[in-house]
Amino acid sequence: MRKLNWILANVVILLTLILVGCSDESRSTSIQIDPDWSSTKLTNGMQLHAFNKPEEAISLRLVVHAGSMQESKDQVGYAHFLEHLAFSGFLEQDKRRNQAFESAGIQFGVDQNAYTDYEFTVYELDIPDDKLIEPAFQWMRHIASGIQFLPQSIATEQGAVLGEFRQRLPNARPYSLKSYEHSIDTTPFSKRDPLGTIDSINHIDVEELQKFYHKWYQPQNMELVVAGDLSQVDISLLFAQFFAELPEGDTPRRPRTTINDLTMTPFVTGKIPGESSVFELVFSVDGSSIDTLEAQQRYWYTQSVGDAIYNRLSDEIARSHIPTSWIEVLDFKIAQNGLLIVSLGFDEQHRTALQQMLVKVLGEMRDHGIHKNEFLSVKKPWQQLLDDAAIDRENMDSVQHVNDLIYDIEQQQPTQSQAQYVENLAQFISALQHSDLNAQLKTVLANTPTVFINADVSDISNQLASINGIENRYKQATKKPIKVALNQDLPQPDRIGTILATGAPTDDMVYWKLSNNIEVLYLQQKQAGSSIYGWLSSLGGIKSLEPNEYAAARLLPELVNRGGIGDISDDALVSILRKSNSWLEMFVEDTQHGAVFQSNEEGLVETLNIINAGFMATKVNTELLSVAKQSAADELSRLQEDPVYALWDDGSKDVIVENSFLMSSSEADINNVNDKQIQVAYQKLFRNNTGFKLFLVGAKDASSIEAAIRQYISSIAFEQFIPYQPQHAYKHIKEDFVPQQIIRRDTAIDGKTQIFEWIVSERSEPRTAKQVFAEDMLSRIASERVFSHLRSEEGLDYSPSAYFLSPDGGGIDFWWLQAHVEPNDEKRAMSAFSRVLSSLAQGVTQSERDNVVKQLINDLNALPDNPQQYGWMLNRYWLMGYDYHRLVHYEQTANSVTLEELTALSKKIFGEAANKMTLIVHPK
């Protein structure tokens, strides 16, 4: 169960000015309701919204119009606590229903989820098909009128909710939480956090809890949302069967809370260990609901303003060569208040330069707007959005459909018909003019922004004193910036390679073998729309180099990605890619390296041309080496302030041999990198063909891209063809490692204890697809046992979990169990972990095996509808030699994993010979 994140991914921000270029008709036209959604209302006031999408899994959401704002002073945190109780305290028939879910691969308490907000509680359930539709409705009916208030359940959930406090409201507040709490400080939300208070949870009044439940969980306050393949189900009849008999209550649905103003005053706070320094400029914009076409177009203008700011700021920072942790332009709303936040993260030593730059850039954009090429870069993504509107709609799964409707319910706005959306988007693009966007920029940036700062604790007073100066500088008029002339002439290949062989491994795949020994697979998938996704990669990575070259290889991507290619600067390359809404990045990982990109039919040629130029460069431009080293050192220094990272670093050094490619580079390693090491790393990884493979996913016929492949990929002239030879014998673990040891690290950050049970083992290579599937299944079983022991039975933590990290081709497995508990619960948690590990060492049960097979199949069912994720997975399997056909036929592969094989794997990993250690962060 999760608390609704206050920063929403898709938010509604509206500007308060009249849209230039919109007709009078659009300004007065209401949003048309999507006819694909049908709505039914029972006589007791409960509503059903249903969306039929054939051949889709089914998603259900129960919306209760009650959250923390509906609590009395004696019910603080009870709306959220009820959400927890809904998942425990079952009668016998409830247990049988939940067993039906589990037998279908649905983990109770994991796949069934919920969140509580200020004015809503939403329960979620996703099922694979209509065979479970009646148990699903039974579950929603249980929430509506059958929650049990059993003493043991209340005690267990008290521990879980207190664990949620440790996770979401830690004593050492992160900057994002502190800045949000400052923004709502003078609003009704400030004293109404959905979690309540620790005291209110420790002293649950069962009578008041029941009062809240019976008052607000009434049919007129609830809506059921269902989407998926409902063709064989009379959904309205089922709805009436389960909910019509609920008596209408006497609690009217309360109007939404109105918040006229947020706390828009400057905010300066101190960093906690591990955080970046932050500088943010916050602008207020309109946040009312989208209920007309005019409002929708104004929102799109707001997004365009954010895109323009992000692009200009990214370019300026790239040209300045100042290291940054991030650049973000966020738009979101709190109640009816919209915010546009321009945010920079960085190391403290760069604060002055970056703050001055941000103020200068925004001032220049306010006073002088953006130039034509920048405008075209902003407009292009809108056109691609329109081009892909139909396929994007088709690709939406049930989860996306129900979540979109839930968002619209929460925002009190209609869910728009697809036809009207497309028509309005086309009109917006047609009317979008350079001068209009500059006018919007001027309006948004005209008011002095609110300054938010995250700084060293010792420097808070200085930063507070600096705010007036920052605001005064922002108000000053700026000179028109000089437009930088960019050399965008990409070098062309002086020779063209050939295609030696072609094939068709599957009905929707084409294979090419190129004359330079690069192999290419193209997956034609209509779901890709106008996009083309690509991975040009090879086995090798850090692992294929000498230890004294590791740090150089880790710096290589930033040098290439930020330094440009030959005479073509980074900002020129970015400008080329933005014209077609494309992106491209080099990567060097532990066991593989290459380039990844996303483009489209318009931009594919130039994207492949850039790849060609990058692979053909005789050397890397190292002018930015000092910047790359500084950036890496800053990041490492920041991470080492975090006690959990530092503890894991201690544990790694204790168990892993020195000079292993698995170990991070030290600050000394980074500082000692020189030009020669950079050139050697580049030469070994990119100038030799170590077995490069190019995997592409797109909707067009393969013949449409064949010429570009031949011209720019087959023409890459490598110095040598040296296929990577994977090692089969590994020695990562120190011979003198002592298992069962405990490593502790004291911290004064939040006064809580974090426990990590590590299990490390060496693994033979290469793996098979079946082994990869089996490891995924075992991780699910381990997670379920940890959740059951520490959460459901003991109530020790909100989200105890199990994870595994098994780098492809790395020859090693890292498994860990983790929990975040009160210091006085440390022994109980370690005892629970011990029971989990002992049980895993004995193997798994048939029901566990059957359940996780179905879980994995359920999760993979949606994979082919996500071309980017599917392409990444297929590329991974092809590159690693896992036989990608086993992924294509994932159901068959999953079912081939036997109980005996899973048990043998569990015993091998968690048995007596396992290398176990315990890492504990605890308060001083």
JOZI-V730753 format. One line per field, one symbol per residue. phi: phi as a letter, one per 40 degrees, with the letter a starting at -180 (. if undefined). psi: psi as a letter, one per 30 degrees, with the letter a starting at -180 (. if undefined). Layout:
# JOZI-V730753
phi = ???
psi = ???
This chain:
# JOZI-V730753
phi = .bcdcccccbbbbbccbcccgccdcccbcccccccccbbbbcccgcbbbbbcbdgbcbbbbbcbcaacccccccbcgcdcccdcccbagcccccccccccccccgbccgbccbaabbcbabbbbabbcaccbccdccccccdccabccbcdccccccdccccccdcccbcdcccddcccccccbdbbcccbbddcgbdccccbcccccccccdccbcbdcbbbbbbahcbccbcccccccdcbccccccbccccccccbcacccbdbbbcccdgcccbbbbbbcbcbcccbbccccccccccccdcccccccccccccccgccbcabbbbbabbfcbcbbbbbbbacdcbddcccccccccccccccbgbcdcccccccddcccccdcdccccccccccccccccdcccccfbcccccccdcccccccccccbdccccccdccccccccccbbbbddcbdcccdcccdcccccccccbcccccccbcbccccdcabcbbcababdbcbbbbbbcccgcbbbbbcacccgccbbabbaachgddcbcdcbdcccccddccccbbgbfcccdccccccccdbfbaaacbbbdbaaiababaadcccdccccccdccccccaccbccdcccccccccccccccccccccccccccccbcccgcccccccccdccccbdcccccccdccbcbcchcbbbbbacccdccbccccccbcccccccabbdcbccbbbbccccccbcgcbbbbcabcbgbbbbbccbbacbcbccbdcccccccccccccccccccccccccgcacbcabbbbbddgcgabbbabaabbcdcbdcccccccccccccccchbccccccccccdccdccdccccbcccccccccdccccgcgccccdbcccccccccdccccccccccbcccccbabbbbbcc
psi = klkkkfjkejljkklglkkkfkleeefgklkkkjffkkkkklfgfkkkkkjjjkhklkkkkjkkikaffgklfggkgfeeeeeeffglhklefeeeeeeeeefggjjkfefjlllkaeglkkkkkkleaffgeeeeeeeeeeeeggkkhkeeeeeefeeeeeeeeeefilejkleeeeeeeeegeglffeghkffbleeeefhkjeeeeeeeefefilefgkkkkkkajgfgkieeeeeeeffefkkkagjlkklkkkjekliilkkklkklkfllkkkkkkkklkglljgleeeeeeeeeeeeeeeeeeeeeeeeeeffgkklelkkjkklljbgkkkjkjkkklkefgeeeeeeeeeeeeeeeeefalleeeeeeeeeeeeeeeegeeeeeefkaeeeeeeeeeeeeefhllkkkeeeeeeeeeeeeefjleeeeeeeeeeegekklkkkkjlkefgeeeeeffeeeeeeeefkklkkkkkkkkjgjkkkkglkaljelllielfgkkkkjlfggkkkkkjjjfffbflkkkjjlllcaefflkegfeeeeffeeeeefffajbfjlefeeeeeefeghllkkkkjaegllbkklkaleefeeeeeeeeeeeffkflkjgfgeeeeeeeeeeeeeeeffkeeeeeeeeeeffekllgkffklkleeeeffkleeeeeeeeeeeffkjghkkjkkklflkefffeeeeeefeffjjleljikkjkkfkkiekkfgkjlglkklkklgegglkkkkjkjkklkllllleeeeeeeeeeeeeeeeeeeeefdeefhfleiklklkjikkgfgkkkkkklljlkefgeeeeeeeeeeeeeeeffalleeeeeefeeeeeeefefeffjeeeeeeeeeeeeefgfjfffeeheeeeeffjleeeeeeeeeeegaefkjklkkkkll.
